[in-house]
Amino acid sequence: MNSVFKPLAMGFAVAAAFPASSALAQSISVATASSVIITAARQPQAAIDVLADNVVITAEQIQQSGAASVVDLLQQQRGIEISRNGGPGNNSSVFMRGGNNTQNLVLIDGVRVGSSTTGGASWSTIPLSQIDHIEIVYGPLSSLYGADAMSGVIHIFTKKTPGALNATASVGAGSYGTRKLQAGVSGSVSSNLSLALNVAHDEDDGFSATKPGAGIYSYNPDKDGYKLDSVSLRADYEVSKDLGFGAKFLQSRLHAQFDSGLGYDDYNVQNLETISVFGKGRINDIWTASLTVAQSADRGFTDASYGKSQIDTVQNLTTFQNDIRVGKDVLQLLAERREETVYATTPALNGERKTDSLAASYILKHEAHLASASFRYDRSSVYGSHTTGSIAYGYKLNDAWRVNASYGSSFRAPTFNELYYPGYGVASNKPEQAKNAEAGIYYEFGDTQLSAVFYQNKATDLLVSTNTCPVDVKGHPYGCAYNVNKATMSGLTVGANTRIGDWSLRGSVDIQDPKDDTTGLRLARRSKKHGSLAAEYTIAKAKIGAETVFSGDRFDDVANKKTLAGYGLLNIYGTYEVAKNLSLIGRWNNALNKDYELAKNYATAGSSVFVGLNYGFK
């Protein structure tokens, strides 16, 4: 079979396994057209009208998942691969559509989070126990969100419960000394005021993060566990139907052990904090304005055999957004300011940069036609100005089928390490840039959803470590970070889910070619094929399910010399409603006890079980 059509055939074969007949769809809906997505346009949209490819992970899915971390949950989603240096609590990366971990943007309740020195979010500090749901939007979104949204945006929403005041609690324990506790209360205190408060504690004794093959400077046979404490608080006050205010707060503290050789208890202490205060009001019948002032902090302390260090990133963000209705269409005008400050034990990293932004977007909805266009101008005090834009068009063939096409540009800002780290950074480094084109077809009727999207994201000026630095050779004898590479991330992503009687079925497959165009080699830690399949059966008050996660081989290094073998994992789970508002959950991860690696010579969990009780969750 022709090499071009073989991946297409494989992808549609997975989709074809899920019937599209409305007669098979039941009355209970999962993420149907009634779902609302905020991230794709910075405003609420019916899921059926969203032109960007997306996935929503619901509160119910999170509760039933029994996942140990946010990264484990994301691994089950289409378009996403992960790597991790050991078990939960250790350094993790998330790759969207073949892009790097630094090329996706992470938001918590609308607030940008991440490190300005290393780039990307500190995934292990994000507490799964605090999350209500997650929106994943694929493709370039720099024209809406600015720097770093090259591969997509992962938007995390903390817990709150609509309606009357309601208490929730959960407790669980499992293999490797896993213990989890969570308690919360949320709901309406009065007709005008609603509150939500959640606290959680996660703990794991762990296993050795490294294997003997890591060598004497890394391997340590001791257990590497973690403790994660978190709290979230939010308040919403409605002055009238046209005016409201609110505040949101999240804090988590992670103490995680890792390995850097024998004879030392290496550990990290990381703190994640986000706080935002906002107001939203309707100016007139067509104009709604909102103002948000927020701060996020990523603070990390390391005590290791090679020394101690402290690196803190603080970001202050102010956003003024205006949504103006033009008939059925919406014009959005945005002004934003972002201030990044770094405090580090490495003096050269200490500093700040400011970015001022202006953006405009227009969303059109006219009968069978859907369209959007957006434009953004960012001006940084460090790397100068950058302009991005995107345009998308969708056509509804009928009530169930829709086709989309889009084109957009994006960029990633150089990190403080890539600019200033002694012997590595180069102050003149420029942002990475990318241009993405994609086309997709979607089916949605009742409880059945199918999608197939082909994309090609071409990136230039990629910042990589070069063995010989093109500039300032005296100051960089061992090479440096420099804009020298080009890459193409292309592929087909297919997703499907449905309900047939008492069965729920879900599946996805990604066939991709994440290639370094400068060398012709595959990008590190990314596969050619990966995906997942899941089936769940409901009987009376019980649900039982099985899911698989699979990946082809990967290379651990840019030279493609160190191979990471492909893997397939089987997870089994079940829930049982013991009484009203009380359910028992059980999960058996890696049931076949597969030995696999997400990073070379770093260990992963073997067969493990988790049992818990959930109270009060809807």
N, C-alpha and C positions, 0 to 999 in steps of 0.2 A: 504493500500500500504506500502511496506517495507520502513522503515525510511530513508534508504540510497537512494532509487530510487525516493522517493517523491519529494525532492528538485530538482533533475535532471529533473523530468517531468515538474515541475512548470517552471523551467528556459527555457527549450526547447519549452514550450507552448508559452512563450512570443516571442521567436525567430521565431516560426512558424507563428506568426501573420503577419510577414513581408515576402512577397513573394520573392523568390530568382531567379525567371525567368528573364533572360536578356531582354526578350521582353517587360517587364514592366518598365525597367530602361530608363530614358530620357537622353538627351544629356548633360544636365547641371550636373556637377559632384560635389560631396561634399566629401572631404578627401578621394579621391580614391588612386589608386596605384601610381598616379603621385605625390602625396604628399611626402614631404621630412621631415624626423624627425631627429633631431640632438642629442637629449638627451640620447637616448637608447645606443649609442656607442661612444659618444663624437665626432661624425663626421656625416656628412650628409648621410642618408640612405633613399632609397625609402621605403615608408610605408609598401609595400607588402613584403619587405625583413626583417623587424624588428622582431626579435624573442621574444622580451619582450612585454607583453600586454601593450597597450597604448591608450590614447585618446588625440585628438587635439581639442582645443576650438579655433575656427577661429575668425578673426576680425569681420566678419559679424555677427557671433553669439553673440559676446560681444555687438556690437552696438544695436542689436535688443532685447537683453535680458532685458534691463532696470533694471538690478540687482543693488541693493544698494551698494554692496561690493564684493570683491573677494570671500569671504566666501560664500555669497549667490549664486554666480555663480558656485562654486565648489560643492555645495550641490546638484546640478542637475546632477552631473556626476556619472557614475557607480563606485562602489568600494569606495565611499567617504561618510562619515557622518560628521556632524558638531555639536558643542555645542557652546553656547555663553551666557555670563552673562548679558543679556539685549539686546538692539538694536544695530544697526551698530555703530561702534566706541568703543564698549565695548570689554572686553577680550574674544577672540575666540579660538577654537581649531578645528583642522581638523584631522580626523581619516581615514587612508587609510587601507582597507582590515582588519579592526579590530585592527590595531596597534595604539599606542599612538601618540599624537601630536608631541612628541619629537622624534618619530621614523620615521619621514619622513624628507627629505632634500628639502629645498627651494632654488632655484637659481633665480637671476634676471640678465638677460643678461650674464649668465655663472658665476656670482659671488655669492658665498654662503652668505646667510643672516640669522640672528637669534640672539638670546640672549645666551651668554655663561653661564648666571646665572640660568635662568629658563628653557633653552632648547627650541628649536622650534622657528618658525618665529613669529614676532609680527604682526599678520595678519591684524589688523585694520589699520596699518600704510601703507600698500601696496595699492597705489591708482589705482583703476580700470580704471580711466580716462587716465592713462598713458600706458595701456597695449594694445599691438597689438594682440598677441595670446599667448596661454598657451599649453605646452606639458606636459602631465601627463604620467609617465612611472611607472608601477606597479612592485612590487617585489624587491628583494634585489639588490642594486647597489653599495654596499660598495667596491666591487672589482674594480669599476671605479671611485667612488667619495669619498671613505673613510668613516669616521664616520657618523652615524645617518641615512644613507640611508637603513634602515631595511625594511620598508614597500613600499618605492618607492621614486620617485623624482618628484617634481612639479617645472617646469622650466617656468619662466615668461619672455616674450620678450617685451621690450618697443617699442613704435610706431616708424615706419619709412615707407615712401612711395617710392617704386621704380619708376623710370622714371623721367619725368620732374617735376620741382618745383611745389608743390601743397599745397594750404592752406586748413585747416579744422577748423571747429568750431561747437560747440554744446551748447545748452542752454536748461534747463528743470526745472520743478517745480512739486511738488507733495504733498501728505499728510504728516502730521507731520512737516510741514514747510521745506520740502526738497527743496534745490536749488542746481543746478549744472551748472557750466560754464567750458568750455574747448576751447582752441584755439591752433593751431599749424601750422607749415609750414615744409615741408620736400620734398626731392627730389634731383636731380642732379643740382649742381651749375655750373659744367663744366664737361668735359669728364672724368676727374680724381677725382673730389671731389663731395661727396654727404653729405648733412646735414639734421638733424631733430631736431626741437625744439618744445616742447609741454609744456603748462602751464595749470593748472586746479585748480578749487576751488569747494569743496563739502561742503555742510552745511545742518544740520538737527536739528530741535528743539527737536525732540525725544519725549520719554515718560518715565515714571518711570521705571528704570532698574529692580527694585525689586517689589515683591508683599507683602502684609501684612504678609503672612505666613513666610517670611524670618526672622521675629523677630525684636525686638527693636534695636539690634546692627547692623542691615543691612537695614531695610526698611526705605525709605524716599519717600513720595508721589510726590516730585518735578520732573520736566522733566529733563531727562538726554540726552542732545544733543551733537553734535560734530561739529568741523570744521576741514577740511583736505585740506591743500594747498600743491601743488606738482609741480615740474618742472623736465623735462628730456631733455637731450641734447646728441646727438651723431654725430660723424663725421667719415667718411671713405675716405681715400685717396689712390688711386691706382697709385703707381709709374709706374708699368708696369703690364702686365698680370701675371707675376710671383712674384710680390712683392707688398704688401699693408700694410697700417698702419691705426689705428683708435683709437678712444676714446669714452667712454660712461659714462654718468653721470645721476644719479637720486637722487632727494632729496624730501622728504615729511615731513610735520609737522602736527601732529594730536593733537588737544586739545579736550579731551573727558571727559564728566562728568560721574560719577558713584555714587553708594549709599554705605554708610557704617554707616547708622544711621541718626536720626533726627538732625536738627540744624546745619548742616555743608554742604557747597558746595564742595563735594569731586571731584577732577579731576586729570587726567593724562595729561602730555605733553610728547609726544613721537616723536622722530626724527629718520628717516631712511635715510641713505645715502649710495650710492654705486658709485664707480668710478673705471674705468679700462682703461688701455692703452695697446694696443696690436699691434703686428706685425706678419705677416704671409708671408712666402716666399717658393717658390718651389726651392729646392736645385738642383734637376735634374729631369729626366723624371719619377722617381718612388718615390721620397722622398720630402715630404712637412713638414716644421717645423713651429711652432708658439710659441711665447713667450707672456705671459700675466702677467702684474703686476696690482694688484687690491687691493682695500680697501673697506670694508663695516663697517658701524657703526650703532648700535642700542642704542639710548640714551633715557632714560626715567626718568622723574621727576614726583613724586606723592605728592599731597597735600591733605591729608585726615584727618579725625577727630582723627585718631590714630597716626598722625605725618607726617613729610615730609621726603622724601628720593630721592636720585639720584643714578641711576645705569646705567653705560655706558659700552657697549661692543664694542671694535674695533678689527677687524680682518684684517690682512695684508696677502695677498695671492700672491704667485708667481708660475706660471705654465709653464713648458716647455714641449711641446707635439710634437711628431714626428710620422707622418703617412707614412708608407712605403708600396707601392703596390708590391705584389708578384703575378704576373699574375692578376687574377680577385679578389684575396684575398687582405686583408689589415692587416699589422702588425703595432700595435700602441705601442710606448714606451713613458712613461710619468715620469717626475720628478716634485715634488710639495713641496712647503713649506707653512705652515700656522702658523701664529703667532696670538694668542688671548690675549687681554689685557682687564682687568676689572678694572674700577674705580667706587667705590661705597661709600656711606656714612656709610656703615657697614664695618669697616676697615678690618675685617677678610676675606672679599671677594676680596680685592684688590690683584692683582697679574697677572701673565701671564703664558702661556704654549705654547710650540712650537711643531709642528708635521711635521716631514720630511717623504716624501712618495715616493715610486717607484712603478710603475705599468706597466703591459704589457697585451695586449689583441690581439687576432687574430680572424679575421672574414673571414669565408670561404663561397664562393658561387660557386657551381659547378652543373650546370644543375638543377635538381630538389632538390638538397641537399643544405641546409643552416646550418651553424654551427658557434658557437662562443665560445671562452674560454678566461677567464681573470683572472689575479692574481694581488694582491696588497699587499704591505708591508708598514705599517704605524708605525712610532716610535715617541711616545710622550715623552716630558720631564717630564710628570706627571704620566701617567698610563702605561708607558712601550710600548712594541711593540705588534702589532696585525697583523695577516695575514688573508686575505679573498680571496675567489676565486669563480668562477662560470663557468658553462658549459651549453650550450644550443644546441639543434638540431631541425631543422625543415625540413619537407618533403612536397614538392608541389605535391599533388595528381593529379592536373591538373591546368589549368590556373586560376581557381577560388578557389579551396579548398586547404588548407594547415593544417598540424598538427604540433604541437610544444611540446617539453618537455624540462625542464630545472631544474637545481639544483644549489643553491648558498648559500654562507654564508655571514653574515653581522654583524655589531656591532654598538652600540651607546656609545659614550663617556660620562662619568659622568659629570654633570654640576658643575659649581663652587658652587652652593647651596648644591648639594649632597656631595661635598667634604669638604667645608669649613664653611658653615653657622653655626653660634654659636648655640649649643644645638641641631643641626639637622644633619649637614654634618659629614662625616667620611673620613679622608684623604686617607685611604687605599681602599676605594671603587673601584671596578673594572668596566670595560665596560660591558654593556649588550651584549649578543651574540644571534644569531639566525641562523637557517638553514632552507631553504625554498625549497620545491619541488612543481612543478606544471606541468600541462599538459593542452593543449588547442587545439581547432579546430576553424578554421577561414574560412569564405567565403567572397570573395570580387569580384564583377563583376559589371561594370558600376557604378551605383549609389546605389547599394545594398551592405551592409556589415552586416555580422553576426559573432558573436564570443561567445564562451563558454569556460571558463577557470576554472579548479579546482585547488586549491592551498592548501598547508599546511605549515605554518610557525611556527616552534617550537623555542621558546625563552627560554633562561636560564639566570641566574644571574640578573634577573630583579631588578632594584632599586626601592624599595617601602618604605613607612613609616612604621616602626615597633613600636609597643607600648612599647616593652622592647628591648633596644639596646643590641645586643650580645657583644659589646665591649665598653670600656670606660664608664661604667655605671655612674660614678661620673659626667662626663661632659655632659651626656645626660639623665637626670632623666625622661624625658617625651617621650623617644624613639628617633629614628634617621632614616636616610636613609641608607639602607643596601641591599646587594645583596642576597635576600632570595627567590625570587619567580621564578616560571616557568609558562609559558603560551603557549597555542596553538591557533593560529589564522588560522582557516581553513574555506573553503567555496567554493561556486560556484558563479561566476559572469558571467552574460549573457548580451550581448548588441546587438542592431540591429538598423539599420536605412536604409531608402530607399526613393525613389521618385516614385510616380505613377501618371502620368499626372501632374496635378496642385497641387497635394498633396505631402507634405514631412512628413514622419513619423519617429519617434525615440522612442526607449524604452530601458530600462535596468532593471534588477532585481538582487539583491544580496541576497543569502541565506547563512548565515555564522554562525559559532560557535566560537566566541572569548572568550576563557575560561581561567581562572586562574587555572593552574594545581595544585597549592599548596593548594588551598581551594576548588576547584571544582566549584567555582562560576563564573558567567559571568563578564567580564571586564566592568567597569563602563562606562555608557553613550553609550554603543554599543548595537545595536538591533540584533535580529535573522534574520530579513528580512527588506530590504529597496529597493527603486527603484524609477523610474520615467517613465512617458509616455508623449509624446508630438505629436501633429498633427498641421500642418500648411498648409493653403490653399492660393494659389496665384491667383489673378484675376486682369488682366490689370496691373495697377500701384500700387496695394495694396496687402498686405499680412495680414492675420489674423490667429492667432494661439492660442492654449490652451495647457497647460502642467500641469501635476500633479507631486507632489513629495510626497512620502509616506514612512512611517517607522513604524515598530512594536514597542512594548514597550521596555523600557530600564530601567536600574537601575542607580540612581544618585550616589550611594556609592558602595564601594568595598564589603560591607557586604550584598549587595542586599536586603536592607530593605526599601529603598525609591524608589518607582516606578515612572517612567516618562511614562505617557500613550502614546500609539501609536498615529500617526496623519497622515492626508492626506490633502494636500494643492492643491488648484486649482488656477492657474495664467492664465490670458488672456492677449494677447498682439496683437498689430497691427502696421503696418507701411504703409505709403502712400507717393508716390513720387510726391511732390507738383510741382516741376520743376526740370530741369537738375541739378544734384548735391545737391538738397535740398529735404529732406524727413522729414515727420512728424512721430513721434513715440509715441505710447500710451501703457500703461501697467496697469493692474489691478491685484495686488498681493493679495493673500489670499482672493479671490473673495467671498468665502463662510463664511468669517469672523470666521475662526476656532480659538478657544482658545487652545493653546498648549504650551509646555515648551521644551526648549533645555537644560535647567539646572533647578534644583528644586527651585521653588519660584522666578525665574527670568522671567520677562515678555518678550513677543515677539509681533511683530507688528500685528495689526488686519487688516481688509480690508483697502487697501490703493491704491491710484492711482498715476501715474506719466505720465506727458506729456512733450515732448521735440521736438526740431528741430535739425537735423543734416545737416551740410553743408560740401560738399567736400569729404565725405567718399566713398571709392570705393565699 
